Amino acid sequence: MVGSFLNVLVARLPYEKSIIWPGSRCFSCFRPLRPLDNIPILGYLRLRGRCRFCQAPFSSRYLWVELGTGLAFLGLFLLEIQFNWFRLPGVKFDPIGRTATPSLAALALFAYHACLISLLIAAAVVDAEHRIIPPLIPYAGAVIGIVGAVLMPWPWPHPAGAAGAIPPGQPWILPEYAGKIPSGVQPWPFWGPLLTFAPASSWKLGLLNALLGALAGSFVVRWVKWLFEVGFGREALGLGDADLLLMAGAFLGWQPAVLSLFVGAFAALIVFKLPSMVIGLIQHTEVERELPFGPGLAVGVVVSWLAWPWLGPRLQHVFFDWVTLAIVIVVLSVGMLSAGLLLRRGDEAPTPEPGKTTAAP
């Protein structure tokens, strides 16, 4: 059902149409779909992917988004609730035990992160089809992320006392404290040690986590975009990508959001760019140089978030030390600028005409 609604967003938002009115209908003959034909997955299979009235084909994207969303929800429930991937208290659900239903904490956790998964799917599919990310998706997601962070501030569902795993006033970068930061709905606080005016489990800490996460997620994309464009001399990335990480930062905090950009770049290269190059070589067709970054970025967000129990302790000394963080920023900035300059030189290099050779002077 959620996937069916995401299909509405994908089909209408790029054309700035209402997502409420009119109801589902064929885009060829404009006749409304019957209730039974609108049942997720089964309705598409029942109609064999065609309109009942005019026999116009429906995009297979309707089926895959509904099926993919359902599987994503199932996987999220199994990871977070059934297997308690993040080891959160009061969350694990034992269906054959005494409790017949998950706890309220488990349902709140699942609903919050299911919203993030849903919006990432919608943004990725729209970007793949239209090369844009409608602002309504990430901005609505950012609002949901901020509200959820205020209601479930770090280290929720851990009690506030769990923040005392690291003694107050001690630097969080010391080796003996690696892996001792309790993970909550938002994996980490925005800084450690915590500031006195925003203690653990306070709404102020939740609000700061979400706001700083949103700002950092948007800024890191804009910064990389500017550096690469200065070096390469062409437009790179898009402001929709910045909005997507703004939303991710509001849900997860600034550390996973920033890391998502680089994980997403790797995912876009391996999962999307490399297959298109292989297909182009096999079919002897020209490979499209510009690919949408939204799907890769969405994959980067999910991978960074789910891998945080493993990634977090290994990056703790980077994200909680100003000096190390500044050095990493400078090195990455120089690397991005240099990469853009190298690509510009390669792009501007003259190509010799067929039959002609260039001789050394």
C-alpha positions as a Markdown table, in Angstrom:
| # | Residue | x | y | z |
|---|---|---|---|---|
| 1 | Met | 0.0 | 0.0 | 0.0 |
| 2 | Val | 2.8 | 2.4 | 0.8 |
| 3 | Gly | 4.5 | 1.4 | -2.5 |
| 4 | Ser | 1.3 | 2.2 | -4.3 |
| 5 | Phe | 1.3 | 5.7 | -2.8 |
| 6 | Leu | 5.0 | 6.1 | -3.7 |
| 7 | Asn | 4.0 | 5.4 | -7.3 |
| 8 | Val | 1.6 | 8.3 | -7.1 |
| 9 | Leu | 4.4 | 10.6 | -6.0 |
| 10 | Val | 6.7 | 9.3 | -8.8 |
| 11 | Ala | 4.1 | 9.7 | -11.5 |
| 12 | Arg | 2.7 | 13.1 | -10.5 |
| 13 | Leu | 5.3 | 15.2 | -8.7 |
| 14 | Pro | 7.7 | 15.6 | -11.6 |
| 15 | Tyr | 4.7 | 17.3 | -13.5 |
| 16 | Glu | 3.7 | 19.3 | -10.5 |
| 17 | Lys | 0.3 | 17.5 | -10.3 |
| 18 | Ser | -1.8 | 17.0 | -7.2 |
| 19 | Ile | -1.1 | 13.7 | -5.3 |
| 20 | Ile | -4.6 | 13.7 | -3.8 |
| 21 | Trp | -6.9 | 14.5 | -6.8 |
| 22 | Pro | -8.0 | 12.9 | -9.1 |
| 23 | Gly | -7.9 | 9.2 | -8.1 |
| 24 | Ser | -5.9 | 6.6 | -9.9 |
| 25 | Arg | -6.7 | 6.4 | -13.6 |
| 26 | Cys | -5.2 | 5.4 | -17.0 |
| 27 | Phe | -3.0 | 8.1 | -18.4 |
| 28 | Ser | -4.1 | 7.2 | -22.0 |
| 29 | Cys | -7.9 | 7.0 | -21.8 |
| 30 | Phe | -8.2 | 8.8 | -18.4 |
| 31 | Arg | -10.8 | 6.4 | -17.1 |
| 32 | Pro | -10.6 | 5.7 | -13.4 |
| 33 | Leu | -9.3 | 2.4 | -12.2 |
| 34 | Arg | -11.7 | 0.0 | -10.5 |
| 35 | Pro | -11.1 | -0.7 | -6.8 |
| 36 | Leu | -10.0 | -4.3 | -7.5 |
| 37 | Asp | -7.7 | -3.1 | -10.2 |
| 38 | Asn | -6.0 | -0.8 | -7.8 |
| 39 | Ile | -4.9 | -3.4 | -5.3 |
| 40 | Pro | -1.1 | -3.3 | -5.0 |
| 41 | Ile | 0.8 | -5.9 | -7.0 |
| 42 | Leu | -2.3 | -8.1 | -7.5 |
| 43 | Gly | -4.1 | -5.5 | -9.5 |
| 44 | Tyr | -1.2 | -5.1 | -11.9 |
| 45 | Leu | -0.8 | -8.9 | -12.3 |
| 46 | Arg | -4.6 | -9.2 | -12.7 |
| 47 | Leu | -4.6 | -6.7 | -15.6 |
| 48 | Arg | -1.4 | -8.1 | -17.0 |
| 49 | Gly | 0.1 | -4.6 | -17.0 |
| 50 | Arg | -2.6 | -3.1 | -19.3 |
| 51 | Cys | -5.6 | -0.8 | -19.0 |
| 52 | Arg | -8.9 | -2.7 | -18.7 |
| 53 | Phe | -10.6 | -0.3 | -21.1 |
| 54 | Cys | -8.0 | 0.9 | -23.8 |
| 55 | Gln | -5.4 | -1.8 | -23.4 |
| 56 | Ala | -2.6 | 0.8 | -23.1 |
| 57 | Pro | 0.4 | -0.7 | -21.3 |
| 58 | Phe | 1.2 | 0.4 | -17.7 |
| 59 | Ser | 4.9 | 0.9 | -16.8 |
| 60 | Ser | 6.4 | -2.1 | -15.0 |
| 61 | Arg | 7.7 | 0.5 | -12.5 |
| 62 | Tyr | 4.3 | 0.3 | -10.7 |
| 63 | Leu | 4.9 | -3.4 | -10.0 |
| 64 | Trp | 8.5 | -3.1 | -9.0 |
| 65 | Val | 8.1 | -0.1 | -6.7 |
| 66 | Glu | 5.2 | -1.8 | -4.8 |
| 67 | Leu | 7.1 | -5.1 | -4.6 |
| 68 | Gly | 10.4 | -3.4 | -3.6 |
| 69 | Thr | 8.8 | -1.3 | -1.0 |
| 70 | Gly | 7.1 | -4.3 | 0.6 |
| 71 | Leu | 10.4 | -6.2 | 0.7 |
| 72 | Ala | 12.2 | -3.2 | 2.1 |
| 73 | Phe | 9.7 | -2.9 | 4.9 |
| 74 | Leu | 10.1 | -6.6 | 5.6 |
| 75 | Gly | 13.8 | -6.4 | 5.7 |
| 76 | Leu | 13.8 | -3.3 | 7.9 |
| 77 | Phe | 11.4 | -5.1 | 10.4 |
| 78 | Leu | 13.6 | -8.2 | 10.5 |
| 79 | Leu | 16.8 | -6.2 | 11.0 |
| 80 | Glu | 15.6 | -3.7 | 13.5 |
| 81 | Ile | 12.9 | -5.5 | 15.4 |
| 82 | Gln | 13.3 | -9.3 | 14.9 |
| 83 | Phe | 17.1 | -9.5 | 15.1 |
| 84 | Asn | 17.6 | -6.1 | 16.9 |
| 85 | Trp | 20.6 | -5.2 | 14.6 |
| 86 | Phe | 21.4 | -2.1 | 16.6 |
| 87 | Arg | 21.0 | -3.8 | 20.0 |
| 88 | Leu | 18.4 | -1.4 | 21.4 |
| 89 | Pro | 16.6 | -2.1 | 24.7 |
| 90 | Gly | 12.9 | -2.9 | 24.6 |
| 91 | Val | 12.8 | -3.3 | 20.9 |
| 92 | Lys | 13.4 | -7.0 | 20.1 |
| 93 | Phe | 10.3 | -8.9 | 19.2 |
| 94 | Asp | 9.9 | -12.6 | 19.9 |
| 95 | Pro | 6.7 | -13.8 | 18.1 |
| 96 | Ile | 6.8 | -17.2 | 19.8 |
| 97 | Gly | 7.4 | -15.8 | 23.3 |
| 98 | Arg | 5.0 | -14.2 | 25.7 |
| 99 | Thr | 4.4 | -10.9 | 23.8 |
| 100 | Ala | 2.0 | -11.2 | 20.9 |
| 101 | Thr | 2.8 | -7.8 | 19.4 |
| 102 | Pro | 6.0 | -5.6 | 19.2 |
| 103 | Ser | 6.4 | -2.9 | 21.9 |
| 104 | Leu | 5.5 | 0.7 | 21.3 |
| 105 | Ala | 9.2 | 1.6 | 21.2 |
| 106 | Ala | 9.7 | -1.0 | 18.5 |
| 107 | Leu | 6.7 | 0.3 | 16.5 |
| 108 | Ala | 7.9 | 3.9 | 16.8 |
| 109 | Leu | 11.4 | 3.0 | 15.7 |
| 110 | Phe | 10.1 | 1.0 | 12.7 |
| 111 | Ala | 7.6 | 3.7 | 11.6 |
| 112 | Tyr | 10.3 | 6.5 | 11.8 |
| 113 | His | 12.8 | 4.6 | 9.7 |
| 114 | Ala | 10.2 | 3.2 | 7.4 |
| 115 | Cys | 9.4 | 6.8 | 6.5 |
| 116 | Leu | 13.0 | 7.4 | 5.6 |
| 117 | Ile | 13.1 | 4.2 | 3.5 |
| 118 | Ser | 9.9 | 5.2 | 1.6 |
| 119 | Leu | 11.1 | 8.7 | 0.8 |
| 120 | Leu | 14.5 | 7.4 | -0.4 |
| 121 | Ile | 12.7 | 5.0 | -2.7 |
| 122 | Ala | 10.5 | 7.7 | -4.1 |
| 123 | Ala | 13.3 | 10.2 | -4.6 |
| 124 | Ala | 15.6 | 7.5 | -6.2 |
| 125 | Val | 12.9 | 6.4 | -8.7 |
| 126 | Val | 12.0 | 9.9 | -9.7 |
| 127 | Asp | 15.6 | 10.8 | -10.3 |
| 128 | Ala | 16.2 | 7.7 | -12.3 |
| 129 | Glu | 13.3 | 8.5 | -14.6 |
| 130 | His | 13.3 | 12.3 | -14.8 |
| 131 | Arg | 16.8 | 13.4 | -13.6 |
| 132 | Ile | 15.2 | 15.5 | -10.8 |
| 133 | Ile | 14.2 | 15.2 | -7.2 |
| 134 | Pro | 11.0 | 17.1 | -6.4 |
| 135 | Pro | 11.6 | 19.3 | -3.4 |
| 136 | Leu | 8.4 | 18.1 | -1.7 |
| 137 | Ile | 9.9 | 14.7 | -1.0 |
| 138 | Pro | 13.1 | 15.7 | 0.8 |
| 139 | Tyr | 11.5 | 18.8 | 2.5 |
| 140 | Ala | 8.6 | 16.8 | 3.9 |
| 141 | Gly | 11.0 | 14.1 | 5.0 |
| 142 | Ala | 13.2 | 16.7 | 6.8 |
| 143 | Val | 10.2 | 17.8 | 8.8 |
| 144 | Ile | 9.3 | 14.2 | 9.7 |
| 145 | Gly | 13.0 | 13.6 | 10.7 |
| 146 | Ile | 13.1 | 16.7 | 12.9 |
| 147 | Val | 9.9 | 16.0 | 14.7 |
| 148 | Gly | 10.9 | 12.4 | 15.3 |
| 149 | Ala | 14.3 | 13.5 | 16.6 |
| 150 | Val | 12.7 | 15.8 | 19.1 |
| 151 | Leu | 10.3 | 13.1 | 20.3 |
| 152 | Met | 13.0 | 10.4 | 20.4 |
| 153 | Pro | 16.2 | 12.2 | 21.2 |
| 154 | Trp | 19.5 | 10.3 | 21.5 |
| 155 | Pro | 20.1 | 7.8 | 23.1 |
| 156 | Trp | 16.4 | 6.8 | 23.0 |
| 157 | Pro | 15.3 | 4.1 | 23.5 |
| 158 | His | 18.3 | 3.8 | 25.8 |
| 159 | Pro | 17.8 | 5.6 | 29.1 |
| 160 | Ala | 19.6 | 8.9 | 29.6 |
| 161 | Gly | 22.0 | 7.2 | 31.9 |
| 162 | Ala | 23.4 | 5.2 | 29.0 |
| 163 | Ala | 25.3 | 8.3 | 27.9 |
| 164 | Gly | 27.4 | 7.8 | 31.0 |
| 165 | Ala | 29.3 | 4.9 | 29.3 |
| 166 | Ile | 31.9 | 7.6 | 28.6 |
| 167 | Pro | 32.7 | 9.6 | 31.8 |
| 168 | Pro | 31.6 | 13.3 | 31.5 |
| 169 | Gly | 34.2 | 15.7 | 30.2 |
| 170 | Gln | 36.4 | 12.9 | 28.7 |
| 171 | Pro | 37.3 | 13.1 | 25.0 |
| 172 | Trp | 35.3 | 10.7 | 22.9 |
| 173 | Ile | 38.3 | 10.0 | 20.7 |
| 174 | Leu | 40.3 | 8.0 | 23.2 |
| 175 | Pro | 40.9 | 4.4 | 22.1 |
| 176 | Glu | 39.4 | 2.9 | 25.3 |
| 177 | Tyr | 36.1 | 4.6 | 24.4 |
| 178 | Ala | 35.8 | 3.1 | 20.9 |
| 179 | Gly | 32.5 | 1.4 | 20.5 |
| 180 | Lys | 31.1 | 2.6 | 23.8 |
| 181 | Ile | 28.7 | 5.2 | 22.4 |
| 182 | Pro | 25.2 | 3.8 | 22.7 |
| 183 | Ser | 23.3 | 3.8 | 19.4 |
| 184 | Gly | 19.8 | 5.2 | 19.4 |
| 185 | Val | 17.2 | 6.0 | 16.8 |
| 186 | Gln | 19.7 | 8.6 | 15.6 |
| 187 | Pro | 23.0 | 6.7 | 15.8 |
| 188 | Trp | 25.1 | 9.4 | 17.5 |
| 189 | Pro | 24.8 | 12.8 | 19.1 |
| 190 | Phe | 26.1 | 15.7 | 17.1 |
| 191 | Trp | 29.2 | 16.0 | 19.3 |
| 192 | Gly | 30.9 | 14.4 | 22.3 |
| 193 | Pro | 31.2 | 15.2 | 25.1 |
| 194 | Leu | 27.7 | 16.5 | 25.2 |
| 195 | Leu | 27.1 | 20.2 | 25.8 |
| 196 | Thr | 25.6 | 21.2 | 29.1 |
| 197 | Phe | 22.6 | 22.9 | 27.6 |
| 198 | Ala | 21.6 | 19.9 | 25.5 |
| 199 | Pro | 21.9 | 16.8 | 27.8 |
| 200 | Ala | 21.1 | 13.2 | 26.8 |
| 201 | Ser | 17.5 | 12.4 | 26.2 |
| 202 | Ser | 16.5 | 16.1 | 26.0 |
| 203 | Trp | 14.4 | 17.6 | 23.2 |
| 204 | Lys | 17.2 | 20.2 | 22.7 |
| 205 | Leu | 19.7 | 17.5 | 21.8 |
| 206 | Gly | 17.2 | 15.9 | 19.4 |
| 207 | Leu | 16.5 | 19.2 | 17.7 |
| 208 | Leu | 20.2 | 20.0 | 17.4 |
| 209 | Asn | 21.0 | 16.6 | 16.1 |
| 210 | Ala | 18.4 | 16.9 | 13.3 |
| 211 | Leu | 19.1 | 20.5 | 12.4 |
| 212 | Leu | 22.8 | 20.1 | 12.3 |
| 213 | Gly | 22.4 | 16.8 | 10.4 |
| 214 | Ala | 20.2 | 18.5 | 7.8 |
| 215 | Leu | 22.6 | 21.4 | 7.4 |
| 216 | Ala | 25.7 | 19.2 | 7.2 |
| 217 | Gly | 24.1 | 16.9 | 4.7 |
| 218 | Ser | 23.1 | 19.8 | 2.4 |
| 219 | Phe | 26.4 | 21.6 | 2.8 |
| 220 | Val | 28.6 | 18.7 | 2.0 |
| 221 | Val | 26.9 | 18.1 | -1.4 |
| 222 | Arg | 27.0 | 21.8 | -2.2 |
| 223 | Trp | 30.7 | 22.0 | -1.2 |
| 224 | Val | 31.7 | 19.0 | -3.3 |
| 225 | Lys | 29.6 | 20.3 | -6.2 |
| 226 | Trp | 31.3 | 23.7 | -6.1 |
| 227 | Leu | 34.8 | 22.2 | -5.9 |
| 228 | Phe | 34.2 | 19.8 | -8.7 |
| 229 | Glu | 32.7 | 22.4 | -10.9 |
| 230 | Val | 35.5 | 24.8 | -10.3 |
| 231 | Gly | 38.0 | 22.1 | -11.4 |
| 232 | Phe | 36.0 | 20.4 | -14.2 |
| 233 | Gly | 34.3 | 23.5 | -15.5 |
| 234 | Arg | 30.9 | 21.8 | -15.9 |
| 235 | Glu | 27.9 | 21.3 | -13.7 |
| 236 | Ala | 28.2 | 18.4 | -11.4 |
| 237 | Leu | 25.6 | 16.8 | -9.0 |
| 238 | Gly | 22.4 | 18.8 | -8.4 |
| 239 | Leu | 20.7 | 20.7 | -5.7 |
| 240 | Gly | 18.2 | 17.8 | -5.5 |
| 241 | Asp | 21.0 | 15.6 | -4.3 |
| 242 | Ala | 21.8 | 18.2 | -1.6 |
| 243 | Asp | 18.1 | 18.2 | -0.5 |
| 244 | Leu | 18.2 | 14.4 | -0.4 |
| 245 | Leu | 21.1 | 14.4 | 2.1 |
| 246 | Leu | 19.4 | 17.2 | 4.0 |
| 247 | Met | 16.6 | 14.8 | 4.6 |
| 248 | Ala | 18.9 | 12.0 | 5.6 |
| 249 | Gly | 20.8 | 14.2 | 8.0 |
| 250 | Ala | 17.5 | 15.2 | 9.7 |
| 251 | Phe | 16.8 | 11.5 | 10.3 |
| 252 | Leu | 20.2 | 10.1 | 11.1 |
| 253 | Gly | 22.4 | 13.0 | 12.2 |
| 254 | Trp | 25.4 | 14.6 | 10.4 |
| 255 | Gln | 27.9 | 11.8 | 10.7 |
| 256 | Pro | 26.0 | 9.1 | 8.7 |
| 257 | Ala | 24.8 | 11.8 | 6.3 |
| 258 | Val | 28.2 | 13.1 | 5.4 |
| 259 | Leu | 29.6 | 9.5 | 5.0 |
| 260 | Ser | 26.6 | 8.7 | 2.8 |
| 261 | Leu | 27.9 | 11.0 | 0.0 |
| 262 | Phe | 31.1 | 9.1 | -0.4 |
| 263 | Val | 29.5 | 5.6 | 0.0 |
| 264 | Gly | 26.8 | 6.8 | -2.5 |
| 265 | Ala | 29.4 | 7.8 | -5.1 |
| 266 | Phe | 31.0 | 4.4 | -4.9 |
| 267 | Ala | 27.6 | 2.7 | -5.1 |
| 268 | Ala | 26.7 | 4.8 | -8.1 |
| 269 | Leu | 29.9 | 3.9 | -9.9 |
| 270 | Ile | 29.7 | 0.2 | -9.2 |
| 271 | Val | 25.9 | -0.5 | -9.3 |
| 272 | Phe | 24.9 | 2.0 | -12.0 |
| 273 | Lys | 27.8 | 3.3 | -14.1 |
| 274 | Leu | 29.8 | 0.1 | -14.5 |
| 275 | Pro | 26.8 | -2.0 | -15.8 |
| 276 | Ser | 25.9 | 0.7 | -18.3 |
| 277 | Met | 29.5 | 0.7 | -19.5 |
| 278 | Val | 29.5 | -3.1 | -19.9 |
| 279 | Ile | 26.2 | -3.0 | -21.8 |
| 280 | Gly | 27.5 | -0.3 | -24.0 |
| 281 | Leu | 30.6 | -2.3 | -24.9 |
| 282 | Ile | 28.5 | -5.4 | -25.6 |
| 283 | Gln | 26.0 | -3.6 | -27.8 |
| 284 | His | 28.5 | -1.2 | -29.3 |
| 285 | Thr | 26.5 | 1.8 | -28.3 |
| 286 | Glu | 27.6 | 5.1 | -26.8 |
| 287 | Val | 27.5 | 5.1 | -23.0 |
| 288 | Glu | 25.5 | 7.8 | -21.4 |
| 289 | Arg | 28.1 | 10.1 | -19.6 |
| 290 | Glu | 25.7 | 11.6 | -17.1 |
| 291 | Leu | 23.8 | 9.3 | -14.8 |
| 292 | Pro | 21.3 | 10.2 | -12.0 |
| 293 | Phe | 23.1 | 10.3 | -8.7 |
| 294 | Gly | 19.9 | 10.1 | -6.6 |
| 295 | Pro | 19.7 | 6.2 | -6.6 |
| 296 | Gly | 23.3 | 5.8 | -5.7 |
| 297 | Leu | 23.0 | 8.4 | -2.9 |
| 298 | Ala | 19.9 | 6.6 | -1.6 |
| 299 | Val | 21.9 | 3.3 | -1.5 |
| 300 | Gly | 24.7 | 5.2 | 0.3 |
| 301 | Val | 22.4 | 6.4 | 3.0 |
| 302 | Val | 21.0 | 3.0 | 3.7 |
| 303 | Val | 24.4 | 1.3 | 3.7 |
| 304 | Ser | 26.0 | 3.9 | 5.9 |
| 305 | Trp | 23.0 | 3.7 | 8.3 |
| 306 | Leu | 22.8 | 0.0 | 8.6 |
| 307 | Ala | 26.6 | -0.5 | 8.7 |
| 308 | Trp | 26.9 | 2.1 | 11.5 |
| 309 | Pro | 27.5 | -0.5 | 14.3 |
| 310 | Trp | 30.6 | -1.5 | 12.4 |
| 311 | Leu | 31.6 | 1.9 | 10.8 |
| 312 | Gly | 30.9 | 4.1 | 13.8 |
| 313 | Pro | 33.6 | 2.8 | 16.2 |
| 314 | Arg | 36.2 | 2.9 | 13.4 |
| 315 | Leu | 35.4 | 6.5 | 12.6 |
| 316 | Gln | 34.9 | 7.8 | 16.1 |
| 317 | His | 38.3 | 9.5 | 16.2 |
| 318 | Val | 37.5 | 11.4 | 13.0 |
| 319 | Phe | 34.0 | 12.6 | 13.9 |
| 320 | Phe | 34.7 | 13.8 | 17.4 |
| 321 | Asp | 38.1 | 15.5 | 17.0 |
| 322 | Trp | 38.2 | 19.0 | 15.4 |
| 323 | Val | 41.8 | 18.7 | 14.2 |
| 324 | Thr | 41.4 | 15.3 | 12.5 |
| 325 | Leu | 38.1 | 16.4 | 11.0 |
| 326 | Ala | 39.7 | 19.6 | 9.6 |
| 327 | Ile | 42.6 | 17.6 | 8.1 |
| 328 | Val | 40.2 | 15.2 | 6.4 |
| 329 | Ile | 38.1 | 18.0 | 5.0 |
| 330 | Val | 41.2 | 19.7 | 3.5 |
| 331 | Val | 42.5 | 16.5 | 2.0 |
| 332 | Leu | 39.2 | 15.6 | 0.5 |
| 333 | Ser | 38.7 | 19.2 | -0.8 |
| 334 | Val | 42.1 | 19.2 | -2.5 |
| 335 | Gly | 41.4 | 15.7 | -3.9 |
| 336 | Met | 38.0 | 16.8 | -5.4 |
| 337 | Leu | 39.5 | 19.9 | -7.0 |
| 338 | Ser | 42.4 | 18.0 | -8.4 |
| 339 | Ala | 40.1 | 15.3 | -9.8 |
| 340 | Gly | 38.1 | 18.0 | -11.6 |
| 341 | Leu | 41.2 | 19.6 | -13.1 |
| 342 | Leu | 42.5 | 16.3 | -14.3 |
| 343 | Leu | 39.1 | 15.4 | -15.9 |
| 344 | Arg | 39.0 | 18.9 | -17.6 |
| 345 | Arg | 42.5 | 18.3 | -19.1 |
| 346 | Gly | 41.5 | 14.9 | -20.4 |
| 347 | Asp | 38.2 | 16.3 | -21.8 |
| 348 | Glu | 39.9 | 19.2 | -23.5 |
| 349 | Ala | 42.7 | 17.2 | -25.0 |
| 350 | Pro | 42.5 | 17.4 | -28.8 |
| 351 | Thr | 41.5 | 14.2 | -30.6 |
| 352 | Pro | 43.5 | 13.5 | -33.8 |
| 353 | Glu | 41.5 | 13.1 | -37.0 |
| 354 | Pro | 41.3 | 9.7 | -38.6 |
| 355 | Gly | 44.4 | 9.0 | -40.7 |
| 356 | Lys | 46.5 | 11.7 | -39.1 |
| 357 | Thr | 49.2 | 11.3 | -36.6 |
| 358 | Thr | 50.9 | 13.8 | -34.4 |
| 359 | Ala | 54.6 | 13.9 | -34.5 |
| 360 | Ala | 56.8 | 15.0 | -31.6 |
| 361 | Pro | 58.6 | 18.4 | -32.2 |
